[in-house]
Amino acid sequence: MNKLIIIIFIFLLTGCAEQRIIDDLALINAVGYDLTDNESNPLKLTVTFPIITKDGKYDRKTIIVEGKSSKEAREKVRFKTNLKLESGQARVSLFGQELSKKGMLPYLHSLVRDASIGTRLKLALAEDEASDVIMLQIKNEGQNATYLEQFLTKLNRENFRTNYNIYQFLRDYYDDGIDPILPVFKVEKNNIAYNGIGLFHEDKLVEILKPSEARYLFLFREEMQKGVFVEQIDVGEEGKASIMLNYELKSHHIEVPVTRKKAAIYIELIGDVVEYTGKEDVSDPKIQKKIENIITKKINQEGKKLIIKLQKLQVDPLGINRYVRNKMTYNQWKALDQYQAYQDMDINLKANVILNSSGKWK
């Protein structure tokens, strides 16, 4: 008799538990934030989630609403679908350029407060509006969220240990010795294309580096242990040639003297030549040495241009101020106009490139 009562009790408990049938859920996999021209509802929120059509095929549904805040906009999304919204499967959060210039922190806090969203949620910028990127229907690519997540994973793989997620962004934001960065995507014909790196002063976007500039930023960031470097180099009488290297960062250190008026960034790269379009034989040690010197000079020149640009913008994605901070007491650091001091510093780059093997060449 007691066993029967226990069994009945278990069944009653099961009936009381919340039932989550997958067909009744809107599993949001991408969210986009943009500004509107409407002062009453300044935020445009775009969400997309997979659905199953009546004939059993997979599709997606995209909902766009406007609201005063992300919380209000999310409530409006709820009224536009008969499915229960679930954010736990969100893969990517995309931010429009104009909104990013105003500041991203309120929207990031909203995402962090949602306990179902993990810190691995990937972040990215749209060159124009986030809604344009999310709504684009890419042929044979399925869900845009999956496509963007795979794209971001590829960028992470090509520039090792660069995690473009909400945890990384907030970690760099709250560290007063470095500024965050995020990748930028744009709609290009009927495709989504990577188009550079967004530079932030605190939580506000101030500049987008072109891919050709961003490659030098990656070279001088301490956490970029591996990467791919592609560049046109001048090889003298032979004219110009394209070279592609798979590189590893052998050493990286930043020196800031006690005076804190200058800094020096030292890096040593070991690279394998994946492709070379010049006529010279890169397996020849003399030619290798010549190309090493050419690439080293190129990196130092272009890197210096980038550093000057970063200082003028008062953005510190390389974390120079971390080293300045280490030379000061807490009270000295808090009293310092950090960005002005950073802008006034004489920052020098000293790169050295070693070709490990000749790889393949054309």
N, C-alpha and C positions, 0 to 999 in steps of 0.2 A: 504493500500500500504506500509506504514511504517513498519507494522508488518511483511509483506512478506520479505522486505529487511533485517530485523533483523534476521529472520529465515534462509535466504540464507547465511547471514554473519556467523551465528553460525556453519552452516554445513561446510563452507569454513575453519573456524578455526579448526574444528574437523579434517578435512582432512590434515591440515598442522601439527597437533600434531604428535609427535613420537609414532608410534604404536609398542608395545612390545608384540608380540604373543609368548606365552610360549613355543610353539614348536620350535621357532627360537632362543631360548636362551640356553646358556650353563651356568646353575646356579652352579657355583663352590661351592662345600661344604667342600672340604679339600685341603690343600696345603702342600707340603713337600719340605724341603730345605736340600740339601746335598752338600758335596764337591766332585769334580772330580779330576782326576790326570792330567787333561788337563789344562796347564797354560794359554792357550788362552781363554778357557771357563771354569773357575774354579767352577761355580755354576751349580748344577743339580736341576731343578725345576720340581716337580711332581704335577699335578692338576687332580682332579677327579670330575666328575659331572654326574648326572642322565640323562638318555636318554630314549626315547620311541622307541622301535624297529619297523620295518615295519609291524610286525604282532600284534602291539599294546601292547607289554609287556614292563614292566619297566626293565631297565638294567643300566649299568654305563659305562662310557668311561674314561679311564685314559691316559693322555698325559705326556710324559717325554721329556724335552728339556735341553740343556746345553747353558749357556750364560756367558757373562762377569759380568753381574749384574742381579738383580731381574727384573729390568725394561726391559732389553734386552731379558731375558728369557721369560717374559710374552708376549712380542711382537712375539716371535717365536711360542708360544702356539697358538696365534691368527691365524697363518698361517697353523695350523694343524687341524683346524675344520671350517666347514661352518657355525657354530653357533656363535652368538654374546656372548662374555664372560661377565658374570655378577658376581661380587664378593660379593654382598650384602648378599647372603645366606651362606657364608663361616662359618662353624661351628668350625673347628679345624685347627690349623697350627702346623705341626709336624717338628721337627728339628733333623737331624742326629747328632750322638755323635761327630764326627770329626769336623763338622762345628761349633757345639756349643762350642767346646774347643777354637776355633779361635775367637769367639765373635758373638753374635746374634744381636747386636744393629742395624747394617745397614739394616737388613731384617725386624726388627720390625718397624723401621722408615718408610720403604717402605709400610708396611701394614697400619700404622697409617695415612700415607698421602693419602691413598685411602679412600675418604669420604664415600663410600658405605659400608665399613667394620666398624662395631661397636666395641666399647671397650670391649664387652663381648666375643669376639672371644677367644676361649679357646686355650691354648698353652700346648704342651707336647714334650717330647724328645723320640727319638728312640734309643734303646741300640746300634743298628748298623746303618742302613740307614733308613731314613724316607720313601723312596720309597718302601722298602720291606714291611713296615707296611701298607702303603696305597694300594699297589697292591694286598695284600693277599685277596683271595676270601674266606670268611668265610661262610660255609654252613648255610643256613636258617637265616642269620643275615642281609641280604640286604646291604645297603650302609655302608662302613667302617666308614665314617664320623659320621653317626648317632650312630654307635656302640661305637666309641671313645668318642663322646660327652656324651652319657649315662654313660659310664665308668667313665669319669671325674666328672660327676654330682654325681655318687655314692661315689667317693672318697671325694667330697665336703661334702656330707651328713654324711659320717662316721667320718669325721674330720671337725666339724662344723665351718663355716666361712672361709674355705680355698678355695678361688676362684682362680683357675688356669687360669686366663685370662690375656689378654695383658695389661689391665689397672693395675692389681695387680703387674705384673712383672715390668712394667715401674715405678710404684709408689715406689716399693722397690729399684729399681735400682737408681733412682734419690734421694732417701733418703740415705744420707751417713752414717746412723746409723744402717743399716740392709742390708743383701744381699738376693736376690731372691732365690726361690726354684721352681722346676718343677717336675712333675711325669715322670717316665720313663716306656716305653712300649717295649716289645720285641715280635718277632714272635716265637711262641712255637708250633711246629708241624703245625697244621692247625688252629691256634687260635692266638689271640692277648692277651698277658698277662701283667699285671702290674708287674714291677720288681724294684721298689724302687724310691728314690727321688734324683734328681740331685741338687748338691750344686754349687752355683755360687760365684765367686769373681768378683764383678761388673757384666759384661755381659758375662763372660767366664765360661764355665763348668769346674770344677776342680775335682769333685769326684761324684760318684753315691753311695748313701747309700743303702745297702740291705734293704728289707722290715723289717727284724728283727731289724735293727738299726733305721730305719725311725720311728718306733712306739715310740721310746723314744724322738726323735726330736719333734714329735707332742705333746707329753705330756708337754714339756717345752716351747712351743710357746704360747705366751700370747693370741692369737686370737683363739686357739683351745678350744672352750668352751665345746665341747662334742666329744666323740670318742669311739672306740672299742679297747680294749687292750687284746691281747692274748699272753700267755707266759707259758713256762715250769718252774715250781718252785720246789724247794727241800723242802719236808715236813718232813724231818727227817727219822725216822724209816720206815715210809710208802714209802720212796723212792721219785720218781719224779711224779708230776701230772701236767696236763694241766688245765689252768684256763682261762676263757673268761669273761671279764667285759665290761658292758656298763657303761661308766663313764661320769660324769659332773665335770667340773673344778669349785670347790667352791671358791677358792681364788688363786691368782697368783700375786706375786710382786717381783721386782728385786731391790736389795739395792746395791748402789755403794757409798762408803764413799768419803769424800772430797779428800783423798789421791789418789783415782782412781787406786790403786794398786791391789785391789781385788773386788770381787762381790759375791753376794749370791742370788740364785734363790729359792724362796719359793713357793711351790704349795701344795694345798690340794685337793684331789680327793674324790668324793663320787661315789662308784661303786655298781652296781647290778651284782651279780654272775649269768651269763647266763649259763655257763657250767663249771663243775668241775669233773675231772676224778679220784680224790683221793677217798680213802675208808672212810674218815672221814665225819661226818655229819656237813655240813657247816651252818646248822640252829642253831647249838649249839653255844651260845655266846662265850664260851671259845675257840672253834675252829675258830670262826670268828676272834677273836682277834689275835689268832696265825697266821692266814693267812694274816691278815692286816699287821702284823709286817714283815712277810716273803716278801710280795709284796713291802712294803715300802723299805726294805733293798735292794731288787733286783733293784728297780727303781733308787735308789740312786747310787748303784754300776755301773749299766749299763749306767746311765745318765752321771756319771763322766767320764767314758771311752769315751763316745761320745763327751763331752765337750773338752777333751784333744785332740781328733782327729780334731775337728773343729778349735781349736786354732792352731794346727800344720799346717793345710791347709790354715790358715788365711781367713776363711769364717765365717760370723757372721749371720746365719739365725735366731738366737734368738733375735737379736736386742740389744745385751749388750751395744754396742757403743751409742745407743740412750741415755742411762742413763749416760754414761760417758760424752757425749756432754752436757747434762743438768747441769753438775757440772762445766762447763767451760765457759769463754767468747767466742765470735765468733772468735776473733783473736787467742786465745789460741788453740781452736779446729782446726783451719785451719793450724796452725803451727805444730800440733802434727802428728807424724807418727802413724796414727790410728790403722792400722793392727798390727804393731809391738807392740804397747802398749797393744792391745787386746791379742796378743799371750803371752805376759809376765804376764798377770793378773792371780791371784789365784782365780779361779771361783769355788764356792762350791754350791752343790745342797742339798736342804732340802725338801724332799717330805713327805707327810703324806697321807695315804690311809685309808678311812673309808668305810666299807662294809655296805651298806644301807639295803640290803635284800639278802636272800640266793638264790633267783631265782630258776633256774633249775640246776640239776646236775645229772651226770651219776653214 
